[in-house]
Amino acid sequence: MNQFIRIEGLEERLTELMEQEQAIYYLNQRLTVFVSLGNPTGRAQVHTFRGKRLSTIFQKIKTQLGERPSDYQWIKVDLAKNFQFCTFSELNARLQQTRKNYFRSGIAFDTRMECAFLEEELNGNAMLTPDPDHPDLRINLKNMTRYVELQERSVPRMAFHPETRCITFETTSVFEEDGPVVLQMNTTAEKIRTYQQQHDLTFEITSVVQQAGRYLAKQVQQNGRFTYGYFPCFDKKIAYYNSLRHASTLYAMIEAYEVTPDIALRQAIERAKAYLIDELIVVQENRAYVVDWEPGEVKLGANAAAILALTQYMKTFQVTDDLDVCRQLATVILELQQVDGNFHHVLAYPDMTLKEAFRIVYYEGEATFALLRLYEQDRDERFLTAVVDAFDYFLEREYWKYHDHWLSYSVNELTKHRPDDRYYTFGLQNVAPKLTFIHDRETTYPTFLELMLAARDMIIRIQTQGRQVLLENFPLEQLEQTIERRMHYQLNGFFYPEVAMYMKRPERILGSFYIRHHSFRVRIDDVEHNLSGYCQVLRNNRKEVEQR
């Protein structure tokens, strides 16, 4: 598309928004517009324009763009609005009270908007993180200076004193991607694509699942090992590796293939599966252990995740080739179970002595879920009996208080085979007290959606079986509202191009999911949990269509 046609489309949409919104756009009788030009290979270039009229500003924009090669793929335009004045001291105090990377306003460090940055620039360049040379500041002067120099931006030399006058501001934003896409702040201070709330959310989630599946496929190297992740602000690769997350990510990729088949994804699945079996699983005396080679240990959760991945593979591709190794992995899980139903969590490798009796509650939910998925295919009563014994332990110690998504998956599966009121009640208690917290949670924490969707699946079974008495005090409406809320809200953690373009190397992380308060970290497990939740959404939607 011609660059001027693209700019004219953005101007037209921004003009419409100005007329619709009740906002203060003028500062010192001037409008301020930021134009961000980006491409997948590098950080976006941001240019600032000021003028009395939007049409005048856009004429300046067209003139400047006409003088440079159109080497950019993305255009984003931000119109500054709703200015708030404060001193530098007041700003610093406000930043100190804000969760890392959750300051969602732009900042001008002078009243003429000559030294002004969008919130995406501030957070994408770690400018609002503690500066080792100035421990009392939440403005990282080193990172700010480096960014200004790389942008070749002409800004006045700033002297930051406690009484220096600063301005915070919001923006009305439009991003060009095959036509203008409006980005607006909602009531929870997240900037989202408005069409996510106006059109069929299923279409958007399907696209996101496809992109996230392709992202994970690209992370699988030729030998089957994943590129584990990045800190994208400065394109730092994460060197650590985790066998459990290798297996659980493989599981999510197979789920993604099931709902959005893709040949490149299938090929990556095969490579990652081969690496799991050949490099991460050790078989000794008819027992299979998933090994983390660096710390030298075998984790209950890793064996469980491997079973989940391999059983999902066999179910999806209609084969039984991996049944024996699944049984061998399950044998280790059964041997880790104690007389009271509890599980030991970590063995030392290679001597297989007990390293940690308990590490994290997730392992127990993963273990029972995995045994149930294997039982579905193998029908070995030992696996179901082990889960029943484990739930006796969970019930006695009120494990529902952990509100664990793996336990939600597990109890949902268990009630398919043992529809006992005690298990149904456990599953309801596992989710109900947490709903208000989940609804209002500021972070995109992806396992919340998994927790709720598994619980809703179980609730449908309760209703089908005529056990509505169990639901008398359960907040069904709140559950539905919270699921709907989180389906939208989680998309705020997706690396759309309008977010990725402010990172050092956007192409590394496009189509992935990030954790904002962990420096926008992208790790394969960050992607997998979002993927699993959204795959469940799509499967449920298909069931509803089939039942009509």
N, C-alpha and C positions, 0 to 999 in steps of 0.2 A: 504494500500500500504506500502511495506517495506520502512523504513526511508531512507535507502541508495539509493534506486531507486529514491525516491523523491528528494534527494540532488543531485544525478547525473543529473536528468532532469533540475534542476535549474542551475547547473554548465554549462551544455551544452547550455542552452538558454542564459545565461549571457555571455558566451564566444562568441556566435554569435553576440550579441549586441555590445560587445567591438570591434569586427572587423568591424561592420557596422557604428558605431557612430564616428564622428569626435570630440573627447573629450579628455581632459587631465585627465588621471587616476592616474598618478604617482605623489607622493609627497615624496620628499627625497628618490627617487628611490624605493619607496614601494607602493604597492596597499593596500587599506584599505577596508575591507568588514565587514558589520554588518549583523549578523544573528539574526532574531527575531523569538522566539518560543512562540506560544500562544495557549490558549484554552479558551472556553467560560466562564470559572468561575473566571479568574483572569487576571491581567495585564501581557502582554508579557514580557518574559525575553530577554534581548538584549545582545549579545556577540560581541566583536570586534576582528577581526583578521587582521594581517598585514603580507605582504610577497612580494617577488620580482615577483612571478608568481601566476596566478590565480589557476593553478593546485596544487601548493604547499599549498596555503591557503585552498582549498577545502579538501585536505588530512587532514589538521589540524582540519577542521570542522567535517569531518567524524569520526576522532579519538575521538574528544570531545563528539560527540553525542553518540558514541558507549559506552561511559563510564557512560551514564545516562539513566534512564528509558525513553521510548518514550511516555511520558505523555502529549504530545502536539499534537494539532489537525492541527495547522497552522504553516507554515514555510514561512518566507519572507527574502529574501537576497537583500541587498543594496550595490552596489559598488560605493564608493565615487568618485567624479570627479569635474572638473572645480573649483578648489580651488581659493579663493580670500583672500588675507591677509588684515588685518586692525588692528587698535588699539582697545582696549576695549572701549575707549571713542567714537571712530567712530562707533563702533558696537551699543553702547547704543543710540547714536543719530539716527541711522538708525531704530532701534526698536521703538523709540518714534514716528517716522513718519509713522509707518506701522499700518494699521488697526489691531485691536485685533485678534490674532490667524491666521493672514494672512501672517506671516513671514514664507516662504516656503522653507527655506534653513536649512541644518544642521549647527551646530556650533561646532568648536573645540576651547577650551579655552587655548590651548597650541599648539606649532608648531609640536609636535610629535604625535598628534592625540590620546593622552592618556586620555584626558578628553574631549571626543567628544560625541555629541548626535545627533541623527536623528531629523529632524523637527517634525516627529510624536511623538517622546518622549518629545520634548520641549513643543509642544502645548497640547499634551494629559495629561501632568502633570502640566500645568499652570506655566511653568518655565519662560515664557516671559510676565508675568503680574507684575504690580507694587508691590513692597515689602513694606508693611507698615513701616518696620524698616529702609528702605532705600528709601525714596520717590523719589530720583533723578534717581533711577535705573529702567530699564525695564527688569532686570534679577531678578527673585524672588529666592534669595539665600536660603530661608527657604524651598521652594518647591523643589529646586534642591538638597539640602542636604538630605531631606527626601527620595527623589527618589533614590539617589545613595545608601543610606543605605538599602532601601528595596530591591534593586537589588543586594545587596552584591557585588557591583562593586568596584574593586580596582583602584582608581584614585589618582594621586598626589594631595597633598593639594595645593589649588590655592589661590594666593593673587591677587585680582582684582584691579590693578592700572590703571589709565587712559592710560598709554603707554604699558600695557600688550598686547603682540602680540596674536591675535586671527585669526581664519580661518573660513570662511563660505564655504559651499560646496553643490553641488547638488548630486543626486544619480541616477544611473540606477538601477531599482528595478524589481524583479521578485517574484511573490507570488505563492505558491503551493496550488492549489485547483482542485483536479482531473486532474492534469497536470499544467504546468507552465503558469501563467498569467502575461503578461508584464505590468508594470505600468510606465508611462512616463509623463514628464511634457510637457504640450502644451504651445502655445504662450501666454496663459493668466495665466500662473503660477499655474495651478491646476494639480494634479497628477491623471491620469485617466487610466482605463483599455483600452488598445489600441484596443481590439477587438470590443469595442463599435462603433468604426468608420470604421471597416473593414467588419463587418457582418451586418445582418439584425437587425436594431435597434429595430424593433417591437418585436423580440424575447426577447431582453434584457428588454424592457419596460414591457412586459407581466410578466416576472419573477419578476421584481421589484414590480409590482402591487400585485402579489400574496404574496410576502414576506411582503410588507407593510400592506396588508389586514390582514395577519396572526398576524403581530405585534399588530395591533390595537385590534384584537380579544383577544389576550392574556392580553391586558390591561383592558378588561371588567371583573370586579370581579363578584362573584356569585350573588350579589345583583343588578348588572347592572350598578353600578357606575364605571367610569374609574379610573385607576391609571393615574393621570393627566400628569406626566412627570418626567424627570430626568435631572440633570446636571451631565453628565456621567464621567467627569474627575475624580471626587471623589465619584461617585455613590450617589449623594444627591437627595432625592426625593422632588418634588415640592408639597407643601402641599395645595396650593391655588386651588380653583375649580371655574368653570365658566359654567353656564347652557347653554349659547349660544354655547359655543364650544362643550359641550356634544352633543347638537342637530346637529350641523354642522358636527361633526365627524361621528355621526350616518349616516348622509346623504352620506358622502364619503364612508363609509363602504358598504352601499347598492349599490352605484355605482360600487365599486370593486367587489361585489358579482355578479352583472349583467354581468361583462366582464370576471371574473374568479371565477365561483361558487366553494364554499368550505363549507363543512358541519359545521366545527368549526366556520367559519365566520358567517354562518347563525344563529347558536345557540347564538353567542355573540350579533348579531344584535337584536335578540328577547329579550335578557336580557337588553340591553341598551335602547331599545324602551320601555320596561315595566317600567324601572326606570324613563325615561322621563315623561311618562304619569302619573305614580303613585306618584312620589316623587318631580318632578320639576314643574309640571303643576297644578295650582289651578283654579278651576272652580267656578265662582260666578255669579249668575243671567244670565246664558247663555253666559257668557264671560269666556274665558280661558286665563290665564296669566302664562307665564314661569317665575318662580321666582328664582332670585339669593338670597339664604337665608342669606349668610354672610353679604353683605352690605344692604340687605333688599330692593331690587329694581326689577322692571320689565322693561326690555329693548325692544324697538321696534325690534332690530335685533334678539333678542332671540325668540320672537314670530314668526318672519319670518323664522328663521332657523328651528324651530320645524315644521312649515308647509312644508318646503322643505323636511325635513326628512320623514315626514309622507306621503306626496304625492308621494315621490320617492318609499317608501315602497309599497304603494297601487298599483302603476304602475308596479313595478318589480314583485310583487307576486300576482297581479291580484285579489285584494280584495278591499272592500270599507268600511271596519270596522271603519276606523279612520276619515271618512268624517265629522262627526258631530263635533269632537273636532277641526278639521281644520277650520271649519266654525266659531267656537267659538273663536279660536285664531285670525282669520281674522277680526272678529267683533271688537276686541281691536285695531287692526291696523287701521281699518276704523275710529274708534273714535279718534285715535291719529292724523289723518290727519286734517289739517286746511283748512279754506275756500280757501286760495290761492294755495292749492295743497301740501304744505309743511307738514312735519310730526314732531310732538313732539317725543322726543327720549327716555326719561326715567321717569318712575313713581316711587314714593316711595311706598314700601310695608310695612304694609298692608293697609294704608289709601288711596292709589291710587291717591295721589295728585301729581302734576307735580314736579319732582325733577330737571330735566335738559331739557330745550327745545332743545338743541343740544349737542351731545357728539362727534360723529364721522360720517363722510359722508357715510361710509360703510352701516350703518343701512338703509339708504334710498334706496340704490340699492338692498339690501337684501329684504326689504319690498315689493318693486314693483315686483321683481323676484318671490317672494313667492306668491303674489296675482295672478300673471299670471299662475304659475304652478297649483294653486288651480282652477283657471278659466278653465284651460284645462280639469279638471275632473268634475267640478261642473256647469260650464256655467252660473253662477250667474253674471248678467251684472254689478252689483255693483262693483265687483272686477276689471273688465276691465275699467270701468269708473274712478275708483280711480287711476289707473295707468296712464290713459290718463291725468287726472288732475295733477298728480305728474309730468309728463313729460312736461306739459306746464310750470310748475315752473322750472324744470331743464333746459329747453331750454332758458327761459328768463334770467336765471342766469348763463348760460354757464357752466353747471355742467360737460361737457365733459373735462374741464380743470383739473378735478381730476384724469382722466385716471384710473378709478376704475373698477376692474374686475367684481364686482357685477352689476354695471351699464351696462357693456358689455354683461353680461348674460341677463340682463333685457331687453335691447333694442333689442337684438336678438329675444327674445321671443315675444316682443310687435309687431315687424314687421311681425310676422307670422299672426297676427290678424288685424293689422292696417299698411299695407305697404305704409306708408306715407314718402315722400322724406325727410321731416324734421327729422324723426326718423333715417332714414338711414344715413343722413348727420351727425347727432349727434354721431351715432355709429362709423363712420369713423374718426371723429375728436377726439373721445375718445381714439383712438389707434395711429393714424398716427404720431403726433408730438413726441410721446414717443419712437418710434422704435429704434432710435440711442442710446438713453440712455439704453434701455432694452438690446440691442445687446452687449453693452460694459460693462454692469453692472458687478462688481466684485463678488457680493454676489449671492447666488442661488435663491433669492427671488421668491418663487414658483407661486405667483398669476399673474406674468407677462405672463406665458404660458396660464393660464386660460383666461386672458384678450384677448390675440391674437387669441386663438382658437375660442372663441365665436364670435369675430369680423370676422374671416374668414368664419365661418358658415353663418353669415349674408351676407357677400360679395357674397357667392355662390348663395344666394337667389336673390340678386341684379342682378347678371349675368343671372340667369334663367328667371327672369322677364323682361329681355331686357332693363335694366336701366343703361347700361354701362356708360352713360353720367355722372353719379354720381362718377364714378371711374377715370375720366379723369386725375385728379391731385393726385390720390392716389398711393402711392409707393407699388404696389402689389409685385414686386420682392423683395423689402426690407422686406416686411412682411414675405414672404416665407423663406427667408434666416435667419431672426431673429427667426422664429419658429423653424427651423431646429437647429439653434445654441443653443437655450434654451432647446430643448429636450435633447441634449447631455449634456449641461452644468449643468443642474439641477441634473444629476446623481452624480455630485461631492458633493452633500449634502446627499447622501445615505450612510447609515452605512454598507458598505461592511465589511467583516471580517478583511481585511487588514488595515482598519481604526479603527474599533472597538477594535481590539486586544491591542491597546495601552491605552485603558480606564480601569478603575478599575474593572468593572464587565461587560465584553462584552455581555454576554447573555441577559442582561437587554435591550440592545439597538440594537441588530442585526436586520437588516431588517427595521429599522426606518429611518427617515430623521432628520437631525440636522441643527441648525443654527450656523455656525462656529463663527461669531463675537459675539454671545451671549453665549460664553463658551461652544460651541457644544451642546447647549440646545436641548433636545428632548421633545416636548410637543405634545399632541394629535392633536392640530390644525396645528403644523408644519408638521405633517405627512399627515393630511387630505387634505391640499391645494396641496401638491405634488401629492397625490393620485387622487384628482379630475382632475387635469390637465392631468395626464397620462391616466386616464380612458377615458377622452375625445379623446385623441390621438388614443386609441385602438378602440373606437366606430367609429371614422372617417375612420380608416383603414378598418374596416369591411364594412362600407357603400361603400367605393370605390371598394372593392372586389365584393360586391353584384351587383354593377352597371355595372361591366364589362361584 
